[in-house]
Amino acid sequence: MPYNHSGEKIAMKDMTDQQNALLNSLAYANLRDGWDSPNKKTGGPRTLYSVVQDVDPKFANKLKEAGLGDLVIKDYVNKNVGGSGFCAIAFEDPYTGETGMSYRGTEGMDDLLHNPKDMADNVLTASIGVSPQSLEAIAFFEKNEEKNGKNYLFGHSKGGELAAEVYVTNYDNVVELHTVNAQPINPNKLSPDQLVALQSKKFDAIVVNGDVVSWLGNVGYPIRYVQNNGSQEGLFGPHAVDSILLDENGMAVIETEPFSGYLAQGLIANGATAILGAVQNGLHLYSFTINISIRTANFLVNDLPEMVQRFVEYSKQAIDRILDFATDVKNALKDFVGKLVSNVTAMFKQTFNPGYRYATAHPYIKLDTYKLRDYAARLRSINKRLDALDRRMDSLYAKSNLLDLLSLIQADLMTGESWSLQNCAAYLEETAESFEAVERTIMGAI
């Protein structure tokens, strides 16, 4: 369990910026084989301090002094040499079950020589927003997550982007995310619910004054811009986790003048944001389509049908927001997603149908078909009004600025023709037609 400066036990959500920064750095520890061997004295898992002590005594002492030494490692993956470059450590509080995961970043230009796949992964992330490592990061989370949602994510540089990928895919099961100088997740690929999740207080992103990597593309989330302690030299010195200036309470000191004292980094950051932002905007259709496909597969494999339905609604809303789609392509995507959920839910309804159980217990049905048709007409009227309002909302996109865009998306989510209302109206009309047909048949046989 983590401890504060007074030696009191605290939850992970109450940790300081110093503690969060150390856990951001944890994924860079190259653990030896046998990290998962039991404690010789207790027979239980080894503590974080004892495992890291084997490979980096100095860092292990920092963890211990910060009150993090008693955490235990749950899982470890290192594909940094000869593999995809993905590295991550999962750890947990043995007393509360709180689980944290730290994702590793790219380790400088040296990676271009000994593992070009790692650097290529950054290019894929910046351009289309999806990479092999992002899929590995999501799989790592789903393998090790605390099933009641007590999960925390940490990541520096590329590791911060991977943590963000995990967060937007599983934000309901994450308490907090803490990144330092993260490569930005590509916001152009995200659906409206994911964009809203980025604005949540759960998402904590620290950017150190002078860092360049944090501006490699569009940034779709709020950041805490903090002061640089000056301990790291060179063009990429501010990128290091250790460059954060901390106060006596272990909290980062806020910077009010971005890139003050770091003119060269400021010019590079502005240029990189403009260039990569333009690339991301140009490829947004591909990014968005890939993201939808990945989320669809994830939901179908891992979630219940009602979760599929929720995702389908998100997808339809997102598709409505892409004004560059031709109408026929847009409708085709909607029809595909609609048929997908219909087929999945139909299968489950045949097996688990509460209406069937009710019908067997209440064999006599009294029904006013006039009221059914009246209710259906009312629902269709509401849908027409929603559709008209949605068209009026769409016209505002061309007039809104970046600051207003998120608010407009949030408001637009509440409008638009509802497939649920349409299906309800159709169901009421079909039910009325069916009952009237049965009634005519019975009357003709009497």
TIMI-582096 format. One record per residue (C-alpha): x, y, z; chain; residue in one letter; residue number from 1. Coordinates in pm, whole numbers, plus 50000, padded with zeros to 5 digits. Example, Ala and Ser with C-alpha at 12.3 -4.5 7.8 and 13.67 -1.06 7.14 Angstrom:
residues 2
ATOM    c1    c2    c3 lovo tormar guse
ATOM 51230 49550 50780    A      A    1
ATOM 51367 49894 50714    A      S    2
//
This chain:
residues 446
ATOM    c1    c2    c3 lovo tormar guse
ATOM 50000 50000 50000    A      M    1
ATOM 50140 50349 49919    A      P    2
ATOM 50238 50576 50206    A      Y    3
ATOM 50240 50956 50231    A      N    4
ATOM 50515 51176 50378    A      H    5
ATOM 50380 51109 50728    A      S    6
ATOM 50397 50732 50688    A      G    7
ATOM 50018 50694 50664    A      E    8
ATOM 49867 50441 50424    A      K    9
ATOM 49686 50603 50129    A      I   10
ATOM 49491 50495 49823    A      A   11
ATOM 49649 50529 49478    A      M   12
ATOM 49413 50814 49393    A      K   13
ATOM 49568 51017 49677    A      D   14
ATOM 49929 50982 49562    A      M   15
ATOM 50145 51288 49494    A      T   16
ATOM 50287 51394 49158    A      D   17
ATOM 50624 51264 49276    A      Q   18
ATOM 50481 50917 49341    A      Q   19
ATOM 50294 50916 49010    A      N   20
ATOM 50611 51022 48829    A      A   21
ATOM 50808 50735 48982    A      L   22
ATOM 50541 50488 48868    A      L   23
ATOM 50560 50646 48520    A      N   24
ATOM 50933 50559 48523    A      S   25
ATOM 50876 50206 48655    A      L   26
ATOM 50819 50054 48310    A      A   27
ATOM 51178 50142 48213    A      Y   28
ATOM 51317 49892 48466    A      A   29
ATOM 51453 49586 48284    A      N   30
ATOM 51351 49315 48527    A      L   31
ATOM 51542 48989 48536    A      R   32
ATOM 51401 48643 48486    A      D   33
ATOM 51254 48520 48810    A      G   34
ATOM 51087 48849 48896    A      W   35
ATOM 50773 48646 48965    A      D   36
ATOM 50943 48400 49204    A      S   37
ATOM 50784 48394 49552    A      P   38
ATOM 50923 48571 49856    A      N   39
ATOM 51158 48323 50028    A      K   40
ATOM 51037 48423 50376    A      K   41
ATOM 50662 48457 50328    A      T   42
ATOM 50599 48246 50019    A      G   43
ATOM 50392 48534 49876    A      G   44
ATOM 50480 48768 49589    A      P   45
ATOM 50794 48978 49613    A      R   46
ATOM 50759 49350 49680    A      T   47
ATOM 50827 49614 49419    A      L   48
ATOM 51131 49727 49615    A      Y   49
ATOM 51292 49381 49628    A      S   50
ATOM 51238 49308 49257    A      V   51
ATOM 51370 49644 49134    A      V   52
ATOM 51659 49624 49383    A      Q   53
ATOM 51801 49341 49170    A      D   54
ATOM 51841 49561 48862    A      V   55
ATOM 51848 49924 48980    A      D   56
ATOM 51922 49976 49352    A      P   57
ATOM 51914 50355 49324    A      K   58
ATOM 51566 50359 49170    A      F   59
ATOM 51448 50093 49416    A      A   60
ATOM 51551 50320 49704    A      N   61
ATOM 51354 50608 49548    A      K   62
ATOM 51046 50386 49536    A      L   63
ATOM 51093 50284 49898    A      K   64
ATOM 51153 50641 50021    A      E   65
ATOM 50839 50756 49834    A      A   66
ATOM 50627 50494 50012    A      G   67
ATOM 50584 50269 49706    A      L   68
ATOM 50814 49981 49798    A      G   69
ATOM 50543 49751 49936    A      D   70
ATOM 50349 49729 49610    A      L   71
ATOM 50386 49394 49432    A      V   72
ATOM 50440 49320 49064    A      I   73
ATOM 50150 49138 48900    A      K   74
ATOM 50279 49099 48543    A      D   75
ATOM 50570 49209 48324    A      Y   76
ATOM 50623 49214 47948    A      V   77
ATOM 50941 49328 47772    A      N   78
ATOM 50962 49308 47393    A      K   79
ATOM 51213 49589 47365    A      N   80
ATOM 51484 49383 47195    A      V   81
ATOM 51394 49188 46883    A      G   82
ATOM 51020 49232 46931    A      G   83
ATOM 50755 49499 46882    A      S   84
ATOM 50916 49724 47144    A      G   85
ATOM 50618 49698 47379    A      F   86
ATOM 50704 49704 47751    A      C   87
ATOM 50473 49726 48052    A      A   88
ATOM 50457 49642 48422    A      I   89
ATOM 50137 49569 48615    A      A   90
ATOM 50146 49605 48994    A      F   91
ATOM 49895 49600 49275    A      E   92
ATOM 49830 49692 49634    A      D   93
ATOM 49813 49352 49808    A      P   94
ATOM 49578 49491 50073    A      Y   95
ATOM 49317 49674 49862    A      T   96
ATOM 49353 49506 49523    A      G   97
ATOM 49408 49842 49351    A      E   98
ATOM 49595 49774 49030    A      T   99
ATOM 49830 50000 48837    A      G  100
ATOM 49993 49959 48498    A      M  101
ATOM 50298 50147 48376    A      S  102
ATOM 50371 50164 48002    A      Y  103
ATOM 50718 50224 47863    A      R  104
ATOM 50811 50481 47600    A      G  105
ATOM 51057 50475 47312    A      T  106
ATOM 51414 50504 47435    A      E  107
ATOM 51559 50770 47208    A      G  108
ATOM 51699 50754 46857    A      M  109
ATOM 51903 50445 46953    A      D  110
ATOM 51581 50250 46902    A      D  111
ATOM 51600 50332 46531    A      L  112
ATOM 51912 50114 46514    A      L  113
ATOM 51848 49822 46750    A      H  114
ATOM 51470 49806 46713    A      N  115
ATOM 51326 50000 46417    A      P  116
ATOM 50981 49849 46487    A      K  117
ATOM 50959 50057 46805    A      D  118
ATOM 51024 50383 46621    A      M  119
ATOM 50794 50283 46333    A      A  120
ATOM 50518 50231 46589    A      D  121
ATOM 50545 50601 46678    A      N  122
ATOM 50494 50695 46313    A      V  123
ATOM 50181 50481 46285    A      L  124
ATOM 50046 50630 46607    A      T  125
ATOM 50104 50987 46494    A      A  126
ATOM 49952 50934 46149    A      S  127
ATOM 49653 50699 46180    A      I  128
ATOM 49639 50662 46558    A      G  129
ATOM 49657 50281 46572    A      V  130
ATOM 49968 50064 46606    A      S  131
ATOM 50067 49710 46706    A      P  132
ATOM 50181 49834 47047    A      Q  133
ATOM 49846 50001 47115    A      S  134
ATOM 49672 49667 47063    A      L  135
ATOM 49925 49497 47292    A      E  136
ATOM 49868 49765 47557    A      A  137
ATOM 49491 49706 47552    A      I  138
ATOM 49540 49328 47573    A      A  139
ATOM 49781 49372 47866    A      F  140
ATOM 49522 49579 48052    A      F  141
ATOM 49240 49334 47989    A      E  142
ATOM 49459 49049 48115    A      K  143
ATOM 49558 49222 48440    A      N  144
ATOM 49275 49465 48523    A      E  145
ATOM 49107 49465 48863    A      E  146
ATOM 48759 49346 48773    A      K  147
ATOM 48578 49594 49001    A      N  148
ATOM 48731 49891 48819    A      G  149
ATOM 49005 49987 49068    A      K  150
ATOM 49262 50046 48793    A      N  151
ATOM 49523 50319 48744    A      Y  152
ATOM 49732 50389 48433    A      L  153
ATOM 50077 50546 48404    A      F  154
ATOM 50298 50623 48106    A      G  155
ATOM 50578 50847 47985    A      H  156
ATOM 50638 50953 47623    A      S  157
ATOM 50514 50677 47391    A      K  158
ATOM 50406 50495 47707    A      G  159
ATOM 50175 50784 47787    A      G  160
ATOM 50011 50749 47446    A      E  161
ATOM 49967 50375 47508    A      L  162
ATOM 49810 50448 47847    A      A  163
ATOM 49572 50690 47674    A      A  164
ATOM 49482 50421 47418    A      E  165
ATOM 49393 50186 47703    A      V  166
ATOM 49198 50459 47882    A      Y  167
ATOM 48971 50560 47591    A      V  168
ATOM 48892 50192 47528    A      T  169
ATOM 48821 50108 47895    A      N  170
ATOM 48747 50443 48062    A      Y  171
ATOM 48461 50301 48269    A      D  172
ATOM 48708 50064 48440    A      N  173
ATOM 48980 50321 48512    A      V  174
ATOM 48993 50541 48823    A      V  175
ATOM 49272 50770 48704    A      E  176
ATOM 49537 50804 48435    A      L  177
ATOM 49866 50990 48493    A      H  178
ATOM 50106 51066 48209    A      T  179
ATOM 50426 51269 48184    A      V  180
ATOM 50533 51425 47853    A      N  181
ATOM 50314 51182 47661    A      A  182
ATOM 50305 51154 47284    A      Q  183
ATOM 49950 51280 47211    A      P  184
ATOM 49685 51025 47125    A      I  185
ATOM 49539 51104 46782    A      N  186
ATOM 49202 51268 46863    A      P  187
ATOM 49084 51249 46500    A      N  188
ATOM 49024 50875 46528    A      K  189
ATOM 48814 50893 46844    A      L  190
ATOM 48436 50869 46872    A      S  191
ATOM 48239 51133 47068    A      P  192
ATOM 48227 50930 47389    A      D  193
ATOM 48604 50884 47379    A      Q  194
ATOM 48660 51257 47319    A      L  195
ATOM 48441 51336 47620    A      V  196
ATOM 48638 51084 47828    A      A  197
ATOM 48960 51271 47747    A      L  198
ATOM 48812 51581 47913    A      Q  199
ATOM 48731 51392 48232    A      S  200
ATOM 48907 51469 48560    A      K  201
ATOM 49030 51110 48548    A      K  202
ATOM 49275 51212 48275    A      F  203
ATOM 49583 51385 48422    A      D  204
ATOM 49853 51483 48173    A      A  205
ATOM 50169 51663 48289    A      I  206
ATOM 50383 51844 48032    A      V  207
ATOM 50719 51985 48144    A      V  208
ATOM 50827 52325 48016    A      N  209
ATOM 51052 52272 47714    A      G  210
ATOM 50927 51925 47617    A      D  211
ATOM 50879 51870 47243    A      V  212
ATOM 50727 51520 47228    A      V  213
ATOM 50402 51632 47394    A      S  214
ATOM 50324 51846 47089    A      W  215
ATOM 50379 51588 46813    A      L  216
ATOM 50028 51620 46670    A      G  217
ATOM 49688 51744 46781    A      N  218
ATOM 49630 51747 47157    A      V  219
ATOM 49271 51658 47250    A      G  220
ATOM 49293 51676 47630    A      Y  221
ATOM 49375 51936 47896    A      P  222
ATOM 49732 51941 48027    A      I  223
ATOM 49909 52062 48339    A      R  224
ATOM 50203 52264 48215    A      Y  225
ATOM 50469 52248 48488    A      V  226
ATOM 50807 52404 48556    A      Q  227
ATOM 51138 52245 48459    A      N  228
ATOM 51393 52187 48736    A      N  229
ATOM 51683 52233 48493    A      G  230
ATOM 51852 51905 48584    A      S  231
ATOM 51836 51761 48232    A      Q  232
ATOM 52040 51918 47951    A      E  233
ATOM 52011 51904 47574    A      G  234
ATOM 51731 51946 47323    A      L  235
ATOM 51532 51655 47468    A      F  236
ATOM 51641 51708 47829    A      G  237
ATOM 51300 51849 47933    A      P  238
ATOM 51138 51528 47807    A      H  239
ATOM 51275 51324 48099    A      A  240
ATOM 51043 51241 48389    A      V  241
ATOM 51313 51363 48628    A      D  242
ATOM 51287 51716 48483    A      S  243
ATOM 50966 51795 48678    A      I  244
ATOM 51008 52067 48941    A      L  245
ATOM 50842 51948 49263    A      L  246
ATOM 50754 52145 49575    A      D  247
ATOM 50813 52033 49935    A      E  248
ATOM 50487 51833 49925    A      N  249
ATOM 50585 51636 49616    A      G  250
ATOM 50351 51826 49384    A      M  251
ATOM 50451 51969 49046    A      A  252
ATOM 50498 52348 49026    A      V  253
ATOM 50278 52506 48759    A      I  254
ATOM 50444 52697 48472    A      E  255
ATOM 50261 53009 48350    A      T  256
ATOM 50492 53098 48057    A      E  257
ATOM 50512 52808 47808    A      P  258
ATOM 50861 52749 47661    A      F  259
ATOM 51014 53030 47865    A      S  260
ATOM 51389 52972 47840    A      G  261
ATOM 51338 52705 47573    A      Y  262
ATOM 51302 52899 47248    A      L  263
ATOM 51440 52626 47020    A      A  264
ATOM 51208 52363 47167    A      Q  265
ATOM 50915 52602 47135    A      G  266
ATOM 50978 52658 46764    A      L  267
ATOM 51015 52283 46701    A      I  268
ATOM 50700 52205 46899    A      A  269
ATOM 50490 52459 46708    A      N  270
ATOM 50616 52330 46374    A      G  271
ATOM 50562 51965 46470    A      A  272
ATOM 50208 52033 46589    A      T  273
ATOM 50122 52212 46263    A      A  274
ATOM 50274 51947 46034    A      I  275
ATOM 50157 51633 46215    A      L  276
ATOM 49821 51793 46291    A      G  277
ATOM 49769 51844 45917    A      A  278
ATOM 49864 51481 45848    A      V  279
ATOM 49620 51359 46113    A      Q  280
ATOM 49342 51577 45975    A      N  281
ATOM 49405 51444 45625    A      G  282
ATOM 49390 51082 45739    A      L  283
ATOM 49105 51119 45986    A      H  284
ATOM 48865 50901 45784    A      L  285
ATOM 49107 50607 45784    A      Y  286
ATOM 49187 50656 46152    A      S  287
ATOM 48823 50671 46251    A      F  288
ATOM 48728 50363 46045    A      T  289
ATOM 49010 50155 46196    A      I  290
ATOM 48915 50265 46546    A      N  291
ATOM 48552 50163 46491    A      I  292
ATOM 48662 49821 46365    A      S  293
ATOM 48883 49760 46668    A      I  294
ATOM 48614 49866 46913    A      R  295
ATOM 48357 49648 46736    A      T  296
ATOM 48579 49342 46764    A      A  297
ATOM 48654 49421 47130    A      N  298
ATOM 48287 49454 47220    A      F  299
ATOM 48178 49142 47033    A      L  300
ATOM 48444 48928 47194    A      V  301
ATOM 48446 49061 47548    A      N  302
ATOM 48111 49225 47628    A      D  303
ATOM 47743 49144 47661    A      L  304
ATOM 47495 49228 47385    A      P  305
ATOM 47370 49538 47568    A      E  306
ATOM 47729 49667 47560    A      M  307
ATOM 47730 49609 47185    A      V  308
ATOM 47410 49813 47163    A      Q  309
ATOM 47569 50099 47357    A      R  310
ATOM 47871 50097 47126    A      F  311
ATOM 47646 50092 46821    A      V  312
ATOM 47470 50406 46941    A      E  313
ATOM 47807 50575 46995    A      Y  314
ATOM 47916 50471 46647    A      S  315
ATOM 47602 50608 46482    A      K  316
ATOM 47644 50937 46663    A      Q  317
ATOM 48008 50955 46561    A      A  318
ATOM 47929 50880 46197    A      I  319
ATOM 47678 51165 46199    A      D  320
ATOM 47956 51403 46297    A      R  321
ATOM 48178 51324 46000    A      I  322
ATOM 48048 51584 45756    A      L  323
ATOM 48289 51472 45483    A      D  324
ATOM 48111 51139 45443    A      F  325
ATOM 47896 51107 45135    A      A  326
ATOM 47534 51044 45228    A      T  327
ATOM 47521 50697 45079    A      D  328
ATOM 47844 50587 45253    A      V  329
ATOM 47718 50730 45581    A      K  330
ATOM 47385 50547 45553    A      N  331
ATOM 47556 50225 45449    A      A  332
ATOM 47769 50232 45762    A      L  333
ATOM 47462 50298 45976    A      K  334
ATOM 47276 50008 45814    A      D  335
ATOM 47572 49777 45865    A      F  336
ATOM 47603 49864 46234    A      V  337
ATOM 47226 49839 46277    A      G  338
ATOM 47212 49493 46119    A      K  339
ATOM 47509 49384 46327    A      L  340
ATOM 47340 49460 46658    A      V  341
ATOM 47006 49322 46534    A      S  342
ATOM 47163 48986 46454    A      N  343
ATOM 47349 48970 46786    A      V  344
ATOM 47055 49070 47002    A      T  345
ATOM 46811 48847 46811    A      A  346
ATOM 47020 48545 46897    A      M  347
ATOM 47013 48630 47266    A      F  348
ATOM 46643 48713 47268    A      K  349
ATOM 46564 48366 47136    A      Q  350
ATOM 46739 48218 47440    A      T  351
ATOM 46668 48475 47712    A      F  352
ATOM 46328 48631 47641    A      N  353
ATOM 46147 48761 47952    A      P  354
ATOM 45841 48835 47736    A      G  355
ATOM 45796 48465 47670    A      Y  356
ATOM 45794 48388 48042    A      R  357
ATOM 45536 48663 48100    A      Y  358
ATOM 45315 48538 47817    A      A  359
ATOM 45304 48185 47955    A      T  360
ATOM 45191 48320 48293    A      A  361
ATOM 44928 48555 48142    A      H  362
ATOM 44760 48371 47850    A      P  363
ATOM 44477 48625 47805    A      Y  364
ATOM 44576 48952 47632    A      I  365
ATOM 44360 49263 47613    A      K  366
ATOM 44485 49514 47359    A      L  367
ATOM 44359 49844 47212    A      D  368
ATOM 44527 49855 46869    A      T  369
ATOM 44406 50214 46811    A      Y  370
ATOM 44623 50329 47101    A      K  371
ATOM 44920 50135 46964    A      L  372
ATOM 44894 50317 46631    A      R  373
ATOM 44848 50650 46808    A      D  374
ATOM 45161 50595 47018    A      Y  375
ATOM 45355 50496 46707    A      A  376
ATOM 45247 50817 46532    A      A  377
ATOM 45361 51022 46831    A      R  378
ATOM 45702 50856 46834    A      L  379
ATOM 45749 50920 46461    A      R  380
ATOM 45653 51285 46514    A      S  381
ATOM 45917 51318 46786    A      I  382
ATOM 46174 51160 46555    A      N  383
ATOM 46100 51411 46280    A      K  384
ATOM 46150 51697 46523    A      R  385
ATOM 46480 51546 46642    A      L  386
ATOM 46598 51503 46284    A      D  387
ATOM 46515 51865 46203    A      A  388
ATOM 46703 51982 46512    A      L  389
ATOM 47002 51765 46417    A      D  390
ATOM 47024 51929 46073    A      R  391
ATOM 47021 52269 46236    A      R  392
ATOM 47298 52159 46476    A      M  393
ATOM 47510 52028 46184    A      D  394
ATOM 47504 52374 46025    A      S  395
ATOM 47683 52512 46332    A      L  396
ATOM 48000 52304 46277    A      Y  397
ATOM 48127 52533 46003    A      A  398
ATOM 48075 52835 46229    A      K  399
ATOM 48230 52695 46549    A      S  400
ATOM 48588 52735 46662    A      N  401
ATOM 48806 52476 46831    A      L  402
ATOM 48708 52589 47180    A      L  403
ATOM 48340 52544 47101    A      D  404
ATOM 48376 52216 46912    A      L  405
ATOM 48363 51982 47211    A      L  406
ATOM 48060 52158 47357    A      S  407
ATOM 47890 52136 47018    A      L  408
ATOM 47966 51763 46993    A      I  409
ATOM 47827 51705 47342    A      Q  410
ATOM 47510 51896 47256    A      A  411
ATOM 47482 51721 46920    A      D  412
ATOM 47494 51380 47088    A      L  413
ATOM 47153 51457 47237    A      M  414
ATOM 46995 51523 46898    A      T  415
ATOM 46945 51332 46577    A      G  416
ATOM 46697 51075 46459    A      E  417
ATOM 46675 50798 46720    A      S  418
ATOM 46690 50442 46595    A      W  419
ATOM 46537 50331 46925    A      S  420
ATOM 46228 50549 46872    A      L  421
ATOM 46203 50438 46510    A      Q  422
ATOM 46221 50071 46611    A      N  423
ATOM 45962 50127 46887    A      C  424
ATOM 45720 50293 46645    A      A  425
ATOM 45764 50013 46391    A      A  426
ATOM 45714 49755 46665    A      Y  427
ATOM 45389 49917 46780    A      L  428
ATOM 45251 49933 46426    A      E  429
ATOM 45348 49574 46346    A      E  430
ATOM 45196 49456 46674    A      T  431
ATOM 44870 49633 46599    A      A  432
ATOM 44866 49486 46247    A      E  433
ATOM 44936 49135 46379    A      S  434
ATOM 44665 49147 46646    A      F  435
ATOM 44407 49284 46401    A      E  436
ATOM 44495 49011 46150    A      A  437
ATOM 44453 48743 46417    A      V  438
ATOM 44123 48899 46525    A      E  439
ATOM 43993 48895 46166    A      R  440
ATOM 44096 48531 46130    A      T  441
ATOM 43918 48431 46449    A      I  442
ATOM 43602 48627 46360    A      M  443
ATOM 43594 48465 46017    A      G  444
ATOM 43612 48120 46171    A      A  445
ATOM 43322 48179 46413    A      I  446
//
